[in-house]
């Protein structure tokens, strides 16, 4: 008689332990940052070139950057441009997207334009915009506006399309005008999808802000980056990149708090991967 050994039972301890670790607030972020810093440090040691300083020397530059009055003024100027461009995009893009979602004629007119404009990197428009508006504030704000508007229009359009017709019929039966239905029925119902577009737009606003300042160099974060690069101050260059990353993280975290307050009942938003700008 052959004695068959019992088949091994796969252990669930490791997956459960991983889930418990992932549930610890902030731990995945800390592990990701630690992995990035370790990879950066090993690469800097292996290459041993001036243009790739160690992460520790770059991190040491961050307090110096934030403590410098001129650098801080440049950062605040960049954030002001970003806020203006984002605000203008919200005011213009959300109504356009909602109208596209509720009107076939508006969608038929705007969809081809979006298909043509969306693949074009907005930074590629900067030389033309500079010819029209010069290198001052309007040109940079316009680039940010263009970069933010398209994802906001798209998500507002999707949110507007998803509104149930019976809600609109009920509102019309109560005597609401078409304009009142758009802002009192369609807008609140589409708000979760609009917030997804705004989160994407926030990321793109930061990207286009820095890119526009690199091209039209007067002041701002992009100007600090290129001036430091011209003077071979590589620690400052990488320190500024760390500051930009920290700004993006803080802005996204703040937006998530705002989103939770406005549409906390909706499905949680997924991480954003920005497309071409």
C-alpha positions in Angstrom: 0.0 0.0 0.0 1.4 3.3 -1.1 1.3 6.1 1.5 0.5 9.3 -0.3 1.9 12.4 1.4 -0.6 15.2 2.0 -0.2 18.0 -0.5 1.2 21.2 1.0 -1.3 23.8 1.9 -0.3 27.3 0.6 0.3 29.7 3.4 -1.7 32.9 3.4 0.5 34.6 6.0 2.6 36.5 3.6 -0.2 38.0 1.5 -2.0 39.0 4.7 1.1 40.5 6.1 1.5 42.5 3.0 -2.0 43.7 3.2 -1.5 44.8 6.8 1.7 46.7 5.9 -0.1 48.4 2.9 -2.9 49.5 5.3 -0.4 51.4 7.5 -1.0 55.1 6.6 2.0 56.6 4.8 4.1 53.4 4.7 3.8 52.7 1.0 4.8 56.3 0.3 7.8 56.1 2.6 8.9 52.8 1.1 8.6 54.2 -2.4 10.7 57.3 -1.5 13.3 55.1 0.3 13.6 52.9 -2.8 13.9 55.9 -5.1 16.6 57.5 -2.9 18.5 54.3 -2.6 18.5 53.8 -6.4 19.5 57.4 -6.9 22.4 57.1 -4.4 23.7 53.9 -6.0 23.5 55.3 -9.5 25.3 58.5 -8.4 28.1 56.5 -6.8 28.4 54.2 -9.8 28.6 57.0 -12.4 30.5 59.5 -10.3 29.8 62.5 -12.5 29.2 66.1 -11.5 25.9 66.3 -13.3 24.4 63.6 -11.0 25.0 64.6 -7.4 23.9 62.3 -4.5 20.4 62.6 -3.2 21.6 63.8 0.2 23.4 66.9 -1.3 20.2 67.7 -3.3 18.1 67.3 -0.3 20.5 69.6 1.6 19.8 72.3 -1.0 16.0 72.3 -0.4 16.2 74.4 2.9 18.5 76.9 1.1 16.1 77.2 -1.8 13.1 77.7 0.5 15.0 80.1 2.7 16.1 82.3 -0.2 13.8 85.3 -0.6 14.3 85.6 -4.4 13.7 81.8 -4.9 10.6 81.9 -2.8 9.3 84.8 -4.7 9.8 82.9 -8.0 8.0 79.9 -6.5 5.1 82.0 -5.4 4.9 83.7 -8.9 4.7 80.3 -10.5 1.9 79.2 -8.1 0.0 82.4 -8.9 0.2 81.7 -12.7 -0.8 78.1 -12.1 -3.8 79.2 -10.0 -5.0 81.7 -12.6 -4.7 79.3 -15.5 -6.4 76.5 -13.6 -9.2 78.9 -12.4 -9.8 80.2 -16.0 -9.9 76.6 -17.2 -12.5 75.6 -14.7 -14.7 78.6 -15.5 -14.6 78.0 -19.2 -14.1 74.2 -19.6 -16.8 72.9 -17.2 -19.7 74.6 -18.9 -18.4 73.6 -22.4 -18.1 70.0 -21.3 -21.5 69.9 -19.7 -23.1 71.4 -22.8 -21.3 68.8 -25.0 -22.7 66.1 -22.8 -26.3 67.4 -23.1 -26.3 68.7 -26.7 -25.5 66.6 -29.7 -25.0 69.7 -31.8 -22.4 71.2 -29.4 -20.7 67.8 -29.1 -20.6 67.4 -32.9 -18.9 70.8 -33.2 -16.4 70.5 -30.4 -15.3 66.9 -30.6 -13.3 67.2 -33.9 -11.6 70.3 -32.5 -10.6 68.4 -29.3 -9.3 65.4 -31.4 -7.1 67.8 -33.3 -5.8 69.9 -30.4 -5.4 67.2 -27.7 -2.4 65.3 -29.2 -0.4 68.5 -29.7 2.0 69.2 -26.8 1.0 72.5 -25.3 4.7 73.5 -24.9 5.0 73.3 -28.7 2.5 76.2 -28.9 4.7 78.4 -26.7 6.7 80.0 -29.5 3.5 80.9 -31.4 1.9 82.3 -28.3 5.1 84.3 -27.5 4.8 85.9 -31.0 1.2 86.9 -30.2 1.5 87.9 -26.5 5.2 88.3 -25.9 7.1 86.5 -23.0 5.1 88.0 -20.1 2.4 86.6 -17.8 -0.4 86.2 -20.4 1.6 83.8 -22.6 2.4 81.5 -19.7 -1.1 81.6 -18.3 -2.5 80.8 -21.7 -0.3 77.7 -22.0 -1.4 76.5 -18.6 -5.1 77.2 -19.5 -4.8 75.2 -22.7 -3.1 72.3 -20.9 -5.8 72.1 -18.2 -8.9 72.8 -20.3 -9.0 69.6 -22.4 -9.1 67.0 -19.7 -11.6 69.1 -17.7 -13.8 69.4 -20.8 -13.6 65.7 -21.5 -14.5 64.6 -18.0 -17.3 67.2 -17.7 -18.6 65.9 -21.0 -18.6 62.3 -19.7 -20.2 63.4 -16.5 -22.9 65.3 -18.4 -23.7 62.4 -20.6 -24.1 60.1 -17.6 -26.9 62.1 -16.1 -30.2 60.1 -16.1 -32.9 61.5 -18.4 -35.6 61.0 -15.8 -33.9 63.5 -13.5 -34.1 66.1 -16.2 -37.7 65.2 -17.1 -38.6 65.7 -13.4 -36.9 69.0 -13.3 -38.6 70.2 -16.5 -42.0 69.1 -15.1 -41.3 71.3 -12.1 -40.8 74.3 -14.4 -37.0 74.6 -14.5 -35.5 76.3 -17.5 -32.8 74.6 -19.6 -30.2 76.8 -17.9 -31.4 76.0 -14.4 -31.4 72.3 -15.3 -27.8 72.5 -16.5 -26.5 74.1 -13.3 -28.9 72.7 -10.7 -29.3 69.1 -12.0 -26.6 68.2 -14.5 -23.7 70.0 -12.7 -24.3 68.3 -9.3 -24.8 64.9 -10.8 -21.7 65.2 -13.0 -19.5 66.7 -10.2 -17.7 63.4 -9.3 -16.5 63.0 -12.9 -15.7 66.7 -13.1 -13.5 66.3 -10.0 -11.5 63.5 -11.8 -10.9 65.9 -14.6 -9.8 68.7 -12.2 -7.4 66.4 -10.5 -5.8 65.5 -13.9 -5.8 69.2 -14.8 -4.0 70.1 -11.5 -1.2 67.8 -12.5 -1.0 69.1 -16.0 -1.1 72.7 -14.7 2.0 72.1 -12.7 3.8 70.4 -15.7 2.8 73.1 -18.2 3.7 75.9 -15.7 7.3 74.6 -15.4 7.6 74.0 -19.1 6.4 77.4 -20.1 8.8 79.1 -17.7 11.7 77.1 -19.1 10.9 78.5 -22.6 9.9 82.0 -21.6 12.6 82.6 -19.0 11.9 85.6 -16.8 11.0 84.3 -13.4 9.5 81.3 -11.8 10.4 77.7 -11.0 11.5 77.0 -14.6 13.7 80.0 -14.6 15.5 78.8 -11.4 16.0 75.4 -13.0 17.6 76.7 -16.2 19.7 79.4 -14.4 21.1 76.8 -12.1 21.8 74.5 -15.0 23.6 77.3 -16.9 25.8 77.9 -13.9 26.5 74.1 -13.3 24.8 74.3 -9.9 23.6 70.7 -10.2 22.7 70.3 -6.5 20.3 73.3 -6.9 18.8 71.8 -10.1 18.0 68.5 -8.4 16.9 70.3 -5.2 14.4 72.3 -7.3 13.1 69.1 -8.9 12.5 67.8 -5.3 10.6 71.0 -4.5 8.5 70.6 -7.6 7.7 67.0 -6.7 6.8 68.0 -3.1 4.5 70.8 -4.5 2.7 68.3 -6.7 2.2 65.9 -3.8 0.9 68.6 -1.4 -1.4 70.0 -4.1 -2.8 66.6 -4.9 -3.3 65.7 -1.3 -5.1 69.0 -0.7 -7.3 68.4 -3.7 -8.2 65.0 -2.3 -9.3 66.6 0.9 -11.5 69.0 -1.1 -12.9 66.2 -3.2 -13.8 64.2 -0.1 -15.7 67.1 1.3 -17.6 67.8 -2.0 -18.2 64.3 -3.4 -17.2 61.9 -0.6 -20.2 59.8 -1.4 -18.8 58.9 -4.9 -16.3 56.2 -5.7 -12.7 57.1 -4.6 -10.5 58.6 -7.3 -7.7 56.5 -8.8 -4.1 57.6 -9.0 -3.5 60.0 -11.9 -1.1 59.3 -14.7 -0.9 62.5 -16.8 -0.7 62.4 -20.6 1.2 64.5 -23.0 1.4 68.2 -22.4 
